[in-house]
């Protein structure tokens, strides 16, 4: 959302080493920052958004704050509610994808992965398409301008979202792309976000961090 709206921001990430034996993860810089209270707003977790020294924790709270701050939360309270609704749909889909993995380190369930791309994801996206408010001019999901909802669907279905080894969409990008081909409004929205020059540049050059 920062990139799509040309809003400057600093992207700070902590180095992490993945080990073959317990504790499996080494994150000394993160642990030191947590001990110093830098992640208290996130209850000891990241992400934490620092806005001039004032901090916000919890991913979804951060997303919604950024959406409001960058003008991506609609033109009135009804549109804001509809955008929020679609944000929760994206969250539900993400949780559905997480069920393709179990244990730690995560192990992929091949049968669940196949079912995800052949049945669950296409069917869920058709329901999401049907849940959209009436269309207006342009490719956007809610109202007449890009919103948090458009960015959320784009990030979920057309970019690398999480840990590389745990990302079903990265492992099957064609399956992810195919899943929304029968959803014309979602497809048009994703393509519109993807076509933005700043978004293209950011995705080509952004930091890569396994988390």
MDAnalysis code that builds the backbone (N, CA, C; Angstrom):
import MDAnalysis as mda
import numpy as np

u = mda.Universe.empty(633, n_residues=211, atom_resindex=np.repeat(np.arange(211), 3), trajectory=True)
u.add_TopologyAttr("name", ["N", "CA", "C"] * 211)
u.add_TopologyAttr("resid", np.arange(1, 212))
u.add_TopologyAttr("resname", ["UNK", "UNK", "UNK", "UNK", "UNK", "UNK", "UNK", "UNK", "UNK", "UNK", "UNK", "UNK", "UNK", "UNK", "UNK", "UNK", "UNK", "UNK", "UNK", "UNK", "UNK", "UNK", "UNK", "UNK", "UNK", "UNK", "UNK", "UNK", "UNK", "UNK", "UNK", "UNK", "UNK", "UNK", "UNK", "UNK", "UNK", "UNK", "UNK", "UNK", "UNK", "UNK", "UNK", "UNK", "UNK", "UNK", "UNK", "UNK", "UNK", "UNK", "UNK", "UNK", "UNK", "UNK", "UNK", "UNK", "UNK", "UNK", "UNK", "UNK", "UNK", "UNK", "UNK", "UNK", "UNK", "UNK", "UNK", "UNK", "UNK", "UNK", "UNK", "UNK", "UNK", "UNK", "UNK", "UNK", "UNK", "UNK", "UNK", "UNK", "UNK", "UNK", "UNK", "UNK", "UNK", "UNK", "UNK", "UNK", "UNK", "UNK", "UNK", "UNK", "UNK", "UNK", "UNK", "UNK", "UNK", "UNK", "UNK", "UNK", "UNK", "UNK", "UNK", "UNK", "UNK", "UNK", "UNK", "UNK", "UNK", "UNK", "UNK", "UNK", "UNK", "UNK", "UNK", "UNK", "UNK", "UNK", "UNK", "UNK", "UNK", "UNK", "UNK", "UNK", "UNK", "UNK", "UNK", "UNK", "UNK", "UNK", "UNK", "UNK", "UNK", "UNK", "UNK", "UNK", "UNK", "UNK", "UNK", "UNK", "UNK", "UNK", "UNK", "UNK", "UNK", "UNK", "UNK", "UNK", "UNK", "UNK", "UNK", "UNK", "UNK", "UNK", "UNK", "UNK", "UNK", "UNK", "UNK", "UNK", "UNK", "UNK", "UNK", "UNK", "UNK", "UNK", "UNK", "UNK", "UNK", "UNK", "UNK", "UNK", "UNK", "UNK", "UNK", "UNK", "UNK", "UNK", "UNK", "UNK", "UNK", "UNK", "UNK", "UNK", "UNK", "UNK", "UNK", "UNK", "UNK", "UNK", "UNK", "UNK", "UNK", "UNK", "UNK", "UNK", "UNK", "UNK", "UNK", "UNK", "UNK", "UNK", "UNK", "UNK", "UNK", "UNK", "UNK", "UNK", "UNK", "UNK", "UNK"])
u.atoms.positions = np.array([
    [0.831, -1.205, 0.000],
    [0.000, 0.000, 0.000],
    [0.867, 1.257, 0.000],
    [1.954, 1.229, 0.771],
    [2.881, 2.363, 0.739],
    [3.420, 2.569, -0.669],
    [3.860, 1.489, -1.292],
    [4.448, 1.573, -2.632],
    [3.416, 2.035, -3.656],
    [2.233, 1.431, -3.615],
    [1.203, 1.731, -4.614],
    [0.748, 3.183, -4.558],
    [0.881, 3.816, -3.388],
    [0.436, 5.207, -3.238],
    [1.596, 6.196, -3.187],
    [2.816, 5.716, -3.374],
    [3.972, 6.608, -3.355],
    [4.279, 7.180, -1.982],
    [3.953, 6.440, -0.925],
    [4.188, 6.901, 0.445],
    [5.550, 6.403, 0.924],
    [6.469, 7.287, 1.293],
    [7.800, 6.844, 1.741],
    [7.710, 6.008, 3.021],
    [8.569, 5.009, 3.126],
    [8.625, 4.196, 4.338],
    [9.989, 3.520, 4.426],
    [10.337, 3.081, 5.622],
    [11.583, 2.335, 5.844],
    [11.230, 0.892, 6.160],
    [11.834, -0.025, 5.439],
    [11.558, -1.455, 5.589],
    [12.725, -2.093, 6.345],
    [12.542, -2.314, 7.637],
    [13.608, -2.919, 8.449],
    [13.278, -4.373, 8.725],
    [14.234, -5.266, 8.427],
    [14.040, -6.689, 8.661],
    [15.210, -7.243, 9.470],
    [14.936, -8.279, 10.237],
    [15.956, -8.887, 11.084],
    [16.536, -10.127, 10.411],
    [17.860, -10.294, 10.466],
    [18.459, -11.514, 9.905],
    [18.068, -12.725, 10.736],
    [17.737, -13.810, 10.040],
    [17.330, -15.048, 10.696],
    [18.085, -16.210, 10.065],
    [18.603, -17.105, 10.917],
    [19.267, -18.315, 10.438],
    [18.407, -19.516, 10.826],
    [18.124, -20.376, 9.855],
    [17.359, -21.580, 10.120],
    [18.313, -22.751, 10.341],
    [18.121, -23.453, 11.445],
    [19.011, -24.529, 11.863],
    [18.337, -25.888, 11.676],
    [19.154, -26.931, 11.574],
    [18.627, -28.283, 11.399],
    [18.259, -28.936, 12.726],
    [18.719, -28.362, 13.829],
    [18.455, -28.916, 15.147],
    [17.842, -27.842, 16.036],
    [17.208, -28.237, 17.144],
    [16.649, -27.234, 18.066],
    [17.707, -26.230, 18.470],
    [17.372, -24.943, 18.570],
    [16.020, -24.359, 18.523],
    [15.492, -24.095, 17.116],
    [16.157, -24.569, 16.083],
    [15.762, -24.477, 14.673],
    [15.890, -23.070, 14.084],
    [15.760, -22.041, 14.924],
    [15.846, -20.662, 14.431],
    [16.804, -19.871, 15.310],
    [17.701, -19.117, 14.672],
    [18.610, -18.218, 15.394],
    [18.344, -16.790, 14.924],
    [18.025, -15.898, 15.871],
    [17.621, -14.528, 15.529],
    [18.104, -13.568, 16.612],
    [19.404, -13.422, 16.704],
    [20.008, -12.675, 17.801],
    [19.599, -11.204, 17.808],
    [19.614, -10.552, 16.649],
    [19.265, -9.129, 16.592],
    [17.808, -8.914, 16.988],
    [16.936, -9.790, 16.518],
    [15.524, -9.711, 16.877],
    [15.340, -9.904, 18.380],
    [16.005, -10.906, 18.928],
    [15.869, -11.186, 20.364],
    [16.347, -10.007, 21.197],
    [17.445, -9.363, 20.771],
    [17.956, -8.208, 21.506],
    [16.976, -7.047, 21.456],
    [16.379, -6.822, 20.283],
    [15.410, -5.736, 20.150],
    [14.159, -6.024, 20.980],
    [13.741, -7.270, 21.010],
    [12.580, -7.644, 21.813],
    [12.860, -7.427, 23.293],
    [14.044, -7.836, 23.734],
    [14.420, -7.655, 25.132],
    [14.473, -6.181, 25.516],
    [14.793, -5.333, 24.538],
    [14.857, -3.888, 24.786],
    [13.483, -3.222, 24.725],
    [12.440, -3.992, 24.463],
    [11.081, -3.452, 24.441],
    [10.632, -2.899, 23.115],
    [11.427, -3.097, 22.063],
    [11.080, -2.501, 20.780],
    [9.853, -3.153, 20.134],
    [9.499, -4.349, 20.584],
    [8.365, -5.061, 19.994],
    [7.210, -5.217, 20.970],
    [7.194, -4.420, 22.017],
    [6.126, -4.544, 23.013],
    [4.740, -4.320, 22.404],
    [4.639, -3.399, 21.455],
    [3.340, -3.129, 20.838],
    [2.808, -4.355, 20.105],
    [3.718, -5.213, 19.640],
    [3.331, -6.448, 18.960],
    [3.344, -7.651, 19.876],
    [3.368, -7.404, 21.195],
    [3.407, -8.488, 22.188],
    [4.592, -9.416, 21.945],
    [5.731, -8.784, 21.629],
    [6.959, -9.529, 21.425],
    [7.134, -10.081, 20.028],
    [6.244, -9.712, 19.114],
    [6.325, -10.202, 17.744],
    [6.425, -9.030, 16.766],
    [6.828, -9.346, 15.546],
    [6.765, -8.386, 14.458],
    [5.705, -8.868, 13.476],
    [5.177, -7.967, 12.623],
    [5.647, -6.601, 12.398],
    [5.162, -5.626, 13.451],
    [5.948, -4.550, 13.586],
    [5.555, -3.385, 14.368],
    [5.764, -2.170, 13.467],
    [4.742, -1.341, 13.366],
    [4.851, -0.121, 12.567],
    [5.162, 1.044, 13.487],
    [6.237, 1.750, 13.190],
    [6.657, 2.909, 13.976],
    [6.335, 4.163, 13.172],
    [5.436, 4.965, 13.697],
    [5.031, 6.203, 13.031],
    [5.476, 7.372, 13.904],
    [6.655, 7.892, 13.619],
    [7.177, 9.009, 14.401],
    [7.340, 8.694, 15.876],
    [7.723, 7.447, 16.185],
    [7.920, 7.056, 17.572],
    [6.702, 6.439, 18.232],
    [5.556, 6.520, 17.575],
    [4.332, 5.890, 18.086],
    [4.148, 4.568, 17.341],
    [3.941, 3.483, 18.089],
    [3.990, 2.155, 17.498],
    [2.633, 1.465, 17.468],
    [2.465, 0.662, 16.416],
    [1.260, -0.143, 16.242],
    [1.703, -1.578, 15.990],
    [1.101, -2.532, 16.715],
    [1.379, -3.943, 16.500],
    [0.196, -4.621, 15.824],
    [0.347, -5.906, 15.568],
    [-0.662, -6.762, 14.935],
    [-0.831, -6.440, 13.441],
    [-0.579, -7.435, 12.631],
    [-0.555, -7.246, 11.177],
    [-1.813, -6.596, 10.622],
    [-2.979, -7.112, 11.027],
    [-4.220, -6.590, 10.443],
    [-4.493, -5.163, 10.890],
    [-4.152, -4.851, 12.142],
    [-4.315, -3.472, 12.608],
    [-3.407, -2.536, 11.821],
    [-2.186, -2.989, 11.560],
    [-1.255, -2.189, 10.766],
    [-1.804, -1.992, 9.350],
    [-2.293, -3.068, 8.756],
    [-2.838, -2.967, 7.398],
    [-3.950, -1.924, 7.324],
    [-4.853, -1.967, 8.277],
    [-5.993, -1.056, 8.225],
    [-5.578, 0.384, 8.520],
    [-4.623, 0.554, 9.412],
    [-4.114, 1.908, 9.651],
    [-3.497, 2.455, 8.371],
    [-2.649, 1.654, 7.737],
    [-1.985, 2.109, 6.507],
    [-3.017, 2.395, 5.418],
    [-4.038, 1.540, 5.324],
    [-5.087, 1.777, 4.325],
    [-5.758, 3.123, 4.540],
    [-6.069, 3.441, 5.795],
    [-6.694, 4.746, 6.076],
    [-5.717, 5.887, 5.802],
    [-4.471, 5.712, 6.244],
    [-3.482, 6.784, 6.125],
    [-3.122, 7.085, 4.675],
    [-3.248, 6.094, 3.805],
    [-2.873, 6.286, 2.399],
    [-4.081, 6.467, 1.482],
    [-5.275, 6.600, 2.065],
    [-6.470, 6.842, 1.265],
    [-7.019, 5.621, 0.561],
    [-6.722, 4.434, 1.094],
    [-7.156, 3.202, 0.440],
    [-8.287, 2.498, 1.193],
    [-9.062, 3.254, 1.970],
    [-10.141, 2.648, 2.745],
    [-11.506, 3.157, 2.294],
    [-11.611, 3.534, 1.020],
    [-12.906, 3.901, 0.468],
    [-13.268, 5.360, 0.645],
    [-14.427, 5.730, 0.071],
    [-14.853, 7.126, 0.088],
    [-15.886, 7.428, 1.157],
    [-16.419, 6.382, 1.807],
    [-17.362, 6.603, 2.906],
    [-17.336, 5.387, 3.826],
    [-18.143, 5.411, 4.879],
    [-18.113, 4.333, 5.865],
    [-18.604, 3.005, 5.292],
    [-19.561, 3.051, 4.357],
    [-20.045, 1.814, 3.752],
    [-18.946, 1.162, 2.925],
    [-18.280, 1.953, 2.091],
    [-17.177, 1.395, 1.321],
    [-16.089, 0.866, 2.244],
    [-15.813, 1.567, 3.338],
    [-14.809, 1.094, 4.288],
    [-15.198, -0.267, 4.851],
    [-16.475, -0.438, 5.158],
    [-16.950, -1.723, 5.654],
    [-16.831, -2.819, 4.615],
    [-17.134, -2.490, 3.353],
    [-17.022, -3.475, 2.275],
    [-15.570, -3.860, 2.038],
    [-14.689, -2.892, 2.109],
    [-13.259, -3.165, 1.962],
    [-12.778, -4.039, 3.110],
    [-13.220, -3.724, 4.323],
    [-12.883, -4.527, 5.490],
    [-13.368, -5.962, 5.318],
    [-14.568, -6.114, 4.809],
    [-15.138, -7.434, 4.537],
    [-14.212, -8.248, 3.637],
    [-13.741, -7.641, 2.560],
    [-12.878, -8.353, 1.620],
    [-11.511, -8.644, 2.224],
    [-11.047, -7.765, 3.113],
    [-9.814, -8.050, 3.833],
    [-9.938, -9.306, 4.675],
    [-11.106, -9.500, 5.301],
    [-11.334, -10.708, 6.088],
    [-11.447, -11.937, 5.190],
    [-12.000, -11.762, 3.985],
    [-12.037, -12.874, 3.030],
    [-10.629, -13.313, 2.665],
    [-9.750, -12.359, 2.417],
    [-8.356, -12.677, 2.114],
    [-7.712, -13.401, 3.292],
    [-8.017, -12.965, 4.489],
    [-7.475, -13.620, 5.683],
    [-7.961, -15.066, 5.761],
    [-9.241, -15.298, 5.494],
    [-9.786, -16.657, 5.517],
    [-9.088, -17.547, 4.489],
    [-8.843, -16.996, 3.300],
    [-8.175, -17.775, 2.257],
    [-6.754, -18.112, 2.691],
    [-6.065, -17.161, 3.304],
    [-4.719, -17.423, 3.793],
    [-4.687, -18.535, 4.828],
    [-5.662, -18.543, 5.727],
    [-5.741, -19.600, 6.737],
    [-6.047, -20.948, 6.091],
    [-6.855, -20.949, 5.044],
    [-7.156, -22.174, 4.311],
    [-5.879, -22.747, 3.699],
    [-5.043, -21.864, 3.179],
    [-3.778, -22.302, 2.581],
    [-2.825, -22.852, 3.638],
    [-2.826, -22.265, 4.830],
    [-1.943, -22.725, 5.901],
    [-2.212, -24.181, 6.262],
    [-3.437, -24.638, 6.039],
    [-3.792, -26.009, 6.405],
    [-3.150, -27.041, 5.486],
    [-2.466, -26.594, 4.440],
    [-1.736, -27.515, 3.570],
    [-0.411, -27.939, 4.194],
    [-0.070, -27.386, 5.368],
    [1.188, -27.680, 6.025],
    [0.936, -28.042, 7.481],
    [1.813, -28.862, 8.028],
    [1.706, -29.208, 9.446],
    [3.084, -29.467, 10.015],
    [3.201, -29.312, 11.352],
    [4.452, -29.602, 12.035],
    [5.458, -28.479, 11.950],
    [6.612, -28.694, 12.576],
    [7.721, -27.739, 12.510],
    [9.031, -28.512, 12.504],
    [9.876, -28.321, 11.497],
    [9.629, -27.485, 10.322],
    [8.401, -27.968, 9.540],
    [7.698, -27.056, 8.858],
    [6.443, -27.419, 8.201],
    [6.636, -28.463, 7.103],
    [5.701, -29.395, 7.043],
    [5.705, -30.430, 6.012],
    [4.457, -30.254, 5.150],
    [4.640, -30.275, 3.856],
    [3.542, -30.057, 2.926],
    [2.716, -31.329, 2.748],
    [1.395, -31.187, 2.767],
    [0.469, -32.277, 2.494],
    [0.112, -32.199, 1.011],
    [0.650, -33.120, 0.219],
    [0.475, -33.046, -1.237],
    [-0.989, -33.170, -1.649],
    [-1.742, -34.047, -0.981],
    [-3.153, -34.202, -1.323],
    [-3.928, -32.921, -1.029],
    [-3.616, -32.306, 0.117],
    [-4.286, -31.056, 0.477],
    [-3.931, -29.945, -0.512],
    [-2.682, -29.935, -0.963],
    [-2.250, -28.921, -1.916],
    [-2.988, -29.078, -3.248],
    [-3.113, -30.306, -3.706],
    [-3.835, -30.562, -4.955],
    [-5.287, -30.129, -4.842],
    [-5.918, -30.485, -3.733],
    [-7.316, -30.119, -3.529],
    [-7.483, -28.607, -3.431],
    [-6.499, -27.931, -2.829],
    [-6.548, -26.472, -2.708],
    [-6.689, -25.824, -4.073],
    [-5.841, -26.227, -5.016],
    [-5.814, -25.556, -6.313],
    [-6.889, -26.050, -7.278],
    [-7.352, -27.263, -7.103],
    [-8.353, -27.787, -8.035],
    [-9.788, -27.538, -7.571],
    [-9.990, -27.406, -6.264],
    [-11.352, -27.283, -5.753],
    [-11.539, -26.078, -4.831],
    [-10.822, -26.069, -3.723],
    [-11.116, -25.105, -2.665],
    [-10.896, -23.659, -3.093],
    [-9.728, -23.368, -3.638],
    [-9.408, -21.988, -3.978],
    [-10.304, -21.442, -5.091],
    [-10.477, -22.145, -6.223],
    [-11.379, -21.616, -7.251],
    [-12.806, -21.421, -6.742],
    [-13.307, -22.368, -5.948],
    [-14.658, -22.241, -5.427],
    [-14.809, -21.078, -4.467],
    [-13.799, -20.894, -3.599],
    [-13.849, -19.790, -2.642],
    [-13.768, -18.443, -3.350],
    [-12.953, -18.347, -4.392],
    [-12.829, -17.081, -5.118],
    [-14.104, -16.743, -5.885],
    [-14.809, -17.749, -6.358],
    [-16.099, -17.477, -7.002],
    [-17.088, -16.896, -5.983],
    [-17.063, -17.416, -4.761],
    [-17.910, -16.856, -3.711],
    [-17.478, -15.428, -3.384],
    [-16.166, -15.192, -3.354],
    [-15.663, -13.837, -3.097],
    [-16.115, -12.882, -4.195],
    [-16.076, -13.340, -5.433],
    [-16.536, -12.522, -6.562],
    [-18.008, -12.153, -6.390],
    [-18.808, -13.147, -5.979],
    [-20.236, -12.904, -5.804],
    [-20.521, -11.965, -4.636],
    [-19.573, -11.874, -3.692],
    [-19.772, -11.027, -2.514],
    [-19.462, -9.558, -2.767],
    [-18.890, -9.245, -3.934],
    [-18.471, -7.872, -4.221],
    [-19.669, -6.944, -4.348],
    [-19.510, -5.688, -3.941],
    [-20.583, -4.715, -4.160],
    [-20.739, -4.435, -5.654],
    [-21.850, -3.833, -6.074],
    [-22.040, -3.548, -7.501],
    [-20.852, -2.800, -8.093],
    [-20.507, -3.156, -9.307],
    [-19.347, -2.563, -9.963],
    [-19.595, -1.108, -10.339],
    [-18.524, -0.331, -10.298],
    [-18.536, 1.036, -10.814],
    [-17.550, 1.102, -11.973],
    [-17.293, 2.283, -12.477],
    [-16.340, 2.413, -13.577],
    [-14.947, 2.024, -13.092],
    [-14.206, 1.308, -13.928],
    [-12.838, 0.949, -13.585],
    [-12.721, -0.467, -13.061],
    [-11.493, -0.901, -12.801],
    [-11.247, -2.300, -12.455],
    [-11.316, -2.610, -10.963],
    [-11.633, -1.641, -10.124],
    [-11.457, -1.808, -8.680],
    [-12.614, -2.551, -8.029],
    [-12.329, -3.254, -6.939],
    [-13.309, -4.122, -6.288],
    [-14.389, -3.354, -5.547],
    [-14.026, -2.213, -4.962],
    [-14.978, -1.401, -4.200],
    [-14.840, 0.051, -4.642],
    [-15.932, 0.656, -5.082],
    [-15.884, 2.063, -5.452],
    [-15.136, 2.316, -6.746],
    [-14.732, 3.553, -6.923],
    [-14.143, 3.982, -8.196],
    [-12.639, 4.183, -8.144],
    [-11.999, 3.757, -7.046],
    [-10.542, 3.892, -6.967],
    [-9.945, 2.685, -6.254],
    [-8.651, 2.507, -6.417],
    [-7.946, 1.405, -5.776],
    [-8.123, 1.466, -4.265],
    [-8.225, 0.293, -3.645],
    [-8.368, 0.237, -2.195],
    [-7.496, -0.873, -1.612],
    [-7.496, -0.924, -0.306],
    [-6.835, -1.996, 0.448],
    [-7.270, -3.372, -0.058],
    [-8.537, -3.513, -0.420],
    [-9.036, -4.803, -0.904],
    [-8.308, -5.236, -2.166],
    [-8.096, -4.317, -3.101],
    [-7.384, -4.640, -4.336],
    [-5.956, -5.082, -4.041],
    [-5.293, -4.351, -3.175],
    [-3.909, -4.683, -2.834],
    [-3.849, -6.028, -2.123],
    [-4.805, -6.293, -1.230],
    [-4.803, -7.537, -0.462],
    [-4.949, -8.759, -1.373],
    [-5.876, -8.706, -2.329],
    [-6.039, -9.829, -3.259],
    [-4.808, -9.993, -4.139],
    [-4.223, -8.882, -4.563],
    [-3.008, -8.947, -5.383],
    [-1.870, -9.603, -4.617],
    [-1.638, -9.169, -3.376],
    [-0.541, -9.719, -2.580],
    [-0.766, -11.204, -2.318],
    [-2.003, -11.586, -2.022],
    [-2.295, -12.988, -1.733],
    [-2.054, -13.889, -2.938],
    [-2.543, -13.487, -4.106],
    [-2.610, -14.388, -5.246],
    [-1.522, -14.184, -6.292],
    [-0.820, -13.055, -6.254],
    [0.115, -12.768, -7.344],
    [1.518, -12.398, -6.880],
    [1.811, -12.529, -5.576],
    [3.166, -12.273, -5.088],
    [3.543, -13.346, -4.091],
    [4.828, -13.383, -3.733],
    [5.279, -14.287, -2.682],
    [4.847, -13.708, -1.350],
    [4.025, -14.451, -0.614],
    [3.441, -13.891, 0.593],
    [4.171, -14.191, 1.873],
    [4.606, -15.421, 2.084],
    [5.135, -15.786, 3.395],
    [6.468, -16.487, 3.299],
    [6.721, -17.428, 4.204],
    [7.948, -18.213, 4.155],
    [7.975, -18.959, 2.833],
    [9.122, -18.921, 2.165],
    [9.197, -19.483, 0.824],
    [8.738, -20.943, 0.812],
    [9.250, -21.755, 1.756],
    [8.910, -23.175, 1.752],
    [7.442, -23.425, 2.076],
    [6.772, -22.457, 2.687],
    [5.393, -22.659, 3.097],
    [4.387, -21.953, 2.183],
    [4.833, -21.384, 1.102],
    [3.962, -20.558, 0.277],
    [3.369, -21.382, -0.861],
    [2.106, -21.826, -0.746],
    [1.525, -22.642, -1.812],
    [1.517, -21.926, -3.148],
    [1.318, -20.607, -3.136],
    [1.213, -19.870, -4.381],
    [2.565, -19.774, -5.084],
    [3.641, -19.679, -4.312],
    [4.964, -19.664, -4.927],
    [5.279, -21.027, -5.515],
    [4.855, -22.082, -4.844],
    [5.128, -23.428, -5.338],
    [4.288, -23.767, -6.562],
    [3.173, -23.096, -6.715],
    [2.308, -23.339, -7.870],
    [1.732, -22.016, -8.364],
    [2.574, -21.119, -8.889],
    [2.077, -19.812, -9.317],
    [1.048, -19.901, -10.430],
    [1.183, -20.887, -11.302],
    [0.190, -21.036, -12.370],
    [-1.151, -21.486, -11.808],
    [-1.104, -22.332, -10.770],
    [-2.339, -22.743, -10.116],
    [-3.025, -21.569, -9.450],
    [-2.223, -20.697, -8.821],
    [-2.783, -19.507, -8.191],
    [-3.409, -18.595, -9.230],
    [-2.714, -18.396, -10.343],
    [-3.237, -17.535, -11.404],
    [-4.509, -18.115, -12.010],
    [-4.514, -19.423, -12.210],
    [-5.677, -20.067, -12.815],
    [-6.892, -19.993, -11.910],
    [-6.674, -19.926, -10.609],
    [-7.778, -19.997, -9.655],
    [-8.759, -18.840, -9.767],
    [-8.318, -17.692, -10.297],
    [-9.229, -16.546, -10.386],
    [-9.581, -16.164, -11.822],
    [-9.283, -17.028, -12.768],
    [-9.565, -16.697, -14.164],
    [-11.060, -16.631, -14.467],
    [-11.873, -17.328, -13.688],
    [-13.324, -17.278, -13.886],
    [-13.982, -16.253, -12.969],
    [-13.175, -15.373, -12.402],
    [-13.656, -14.291, -11.537],
    [-13.237, -12.976, -12.180],
    [-14.003, -12.458, -13.143],
    [-13.534, -11.336, -13.968],
    [-13.188, -10.086, -13.188],
    [-13.912, -9.776, -12.140],
    [-13.609, -8.545, -11.394],
    [-12.351, -8.704, -10.547],
    [-12.188, -9.841, -9.914],
    [-10.957, -10.077, -9.147],
    [-9.763, -10.096, -10.090],
    [-9.917, -10.736, -11.238],
    [-8.841, -10.793, -12.237],
    [-8.462, -9.381, -12.699],
    [-9.450, -8.554, -13.013],
    [-9.181, -7.197, -13.484],
    [-8.498, -6.370, -12.390],
    [-8.910, -6.551, -11.155],
    [-8.310, -5.815, -10.047],
    [-6.849, -6.196, -9.865],
    [-6.570, -7.505, -9.846],
    [-5.189, -7.966, -9.681],
    [-4.307, -7.437, -10.803],
    [-4.785, -7.493, -12.018],
    [-3.997, -7.027, -13.163],
    [-3.769, -5.522, -13.099],
    [-4.727, -4.778, -12.574],
    [-4.577, -3.327, -12.474],
    [-3.513, -2.949, -11.440],
    [-3.507, -3.633, -10.307],
    [-2.472, -3.363, -9.300],
    [-1.108, -3.774, -9.837],
    [-1.057, -4.943, -10.466],
    [0.192, -5.469, -11.004],
    [0.799, -4.546, -12.053],
    [-0.044, -3.808, -12.769],
    [0.423, -2.941, -13.859],
    [0.992, -1.618, -13.374],
    [0.815, -1.281, -12.088],
    [1.324, -0.012, -11.574],
    [2.852, 0.003, -11.599],
    [3.422, 1.045, -12.194],
    [4.868, 1.143, -12.310],
    [5.601, 0.995, -10.992],
    [5.236, 1.733, -9.946],
    [5.937, 1.602, -8.667],
    [5.855, 0.203, -8.074],
    [4.736, -0.483, -8.280],
    [4.587, -1.845, -7.774],
    [5.534, -2.791, -8.515],
    [5.592, -2.653, -9.837],
    [6.514, -3.475, -10.626],
    [7.950, -3.285, -10.163],
    [8.341, -2.032, -9.975],
    [9.713, -1.734, -9.573],
    [10.015, -2.291, -8.182],
    [9.071, -2.120, -7.266],
    [9.271, -2.604, -5.905],
    [9.427, -4.121, -5.869],
    [8.553, -4.831, -6.563],
    [8.616, -6.299, -6.535],
    [9.883, -6.825, -7.194],
    [10.409, -6.080, -8.147],
    [11.637, -6.494, -8.804],
    [12.863, -6.295, -7.925],
    [12.762, -5.400, -6.960],
    [13.952, -5.021, -6.185],
    [13.800, -5.145, -4.675],
    [12.670, -5.590, -4.192],
    [12.441, -5.579, -2.740],
    [13.343, -6.578, -2.029],
    [13.527, -6.359, -0.742],
    [14.311, -7.269, 0.072],
    [13.619, -8.618, 0.136],
    [14.405, -9.676, 0.176],
    [13.861, -11.017, 0.328],
    [14.255, -11.532, 1.706],
    [13.269, -11.866, 2.507],
    [13.530, -12.370, 3.856],
    [12.631, -13.537, 4.152],
    [13.210, -14.681, 4.491],
    [12.407, -15.802, 4.966],
    [12.035, -15.511, 6.405],
    [10.770, -15.672, 6.746],
    [10.341, -15.343, 8.102],
    [9.499, -16.475, 8.680],
])
